[in-house]
Amino acid sequence: QVQLQESGPGLVKPSETLSLTCTVSGGSINTYYWSWSWIRQPPGKGLEWIGYIFYSGTTTYSPPLKSRVTMSVDTSKNQFSLNLSSVTAADTAVYYCARLLMTSSSFAFDIWGLGTMVTVSS
Amino acid sequence: QSALTQPRSVSGSPGQSVTISCTGTSSDVGAYNYVSWYQQHPGKAPKLIIYDVNKRPSGVPDRFSGSRSANTASLTISGLQAEDEADYYCCSYAGTYTFEVFGTGTKVTAL
């Protein structure tokens, strides 16, 4: 059974870069019908999609965050990563990695990691 | 990129049916058969309960059902149970520019 686990610093200073990694276990990241996404949730608020990456390295980012987001994939480690630059307090959130099922007839985030809280503060 | 609109809260007695609406536009909910719903218990990660408007993943009870009419999708919980108390979020594909948009979220309470 595929499982996802986020890892990274829980505290980031304003203006610095937030970096997180998601490790995929129980299955390969090299899959055609799934891409790998990041989603965040500020405290007490709703979910916000950040972007996704295929095993090939192809990426798509949310327009409001596009200028600050970079995602990468390491197929040898079965991991994918998120970098969010120039962070502010508004970037404080629980960050989830999720598997995105993408076919011609289906589209959904079918497996989620447990999430990791990232606080932006000096 | 506006979030899909959901009621802030809905409630019902155990055994009753409750329905959560998710209103979007002709560019997202009304345009694609890619509406999904997620259940989130406090402090937990979201869980997929409905995808492609009305499909249920394996293991999800059949008391959860999804539907859509024009630009509004709906999630119905038939026979509300105490463990269904949670936040629920809809999500829709919105094309190759916006890509994915979530709903504002609805808190379901079993009275």
Interface residues (C-beta under 8 A of the other chain):
Chain A: G46 L47 E48 W49 T60 S62 P63 P64 Y96 L101 S105 S106 F107 A108 F109 D110 I111 W112 G113 L114 G115
Chain B: Q1 A3 Y32 N33 Y34 S36 Y38 A45 P46 K47 L48 Y51 D52 K55 P57 Y89 C91 Y93 Y97 T98 F99 E100 V101 F102 G103 T104 G105
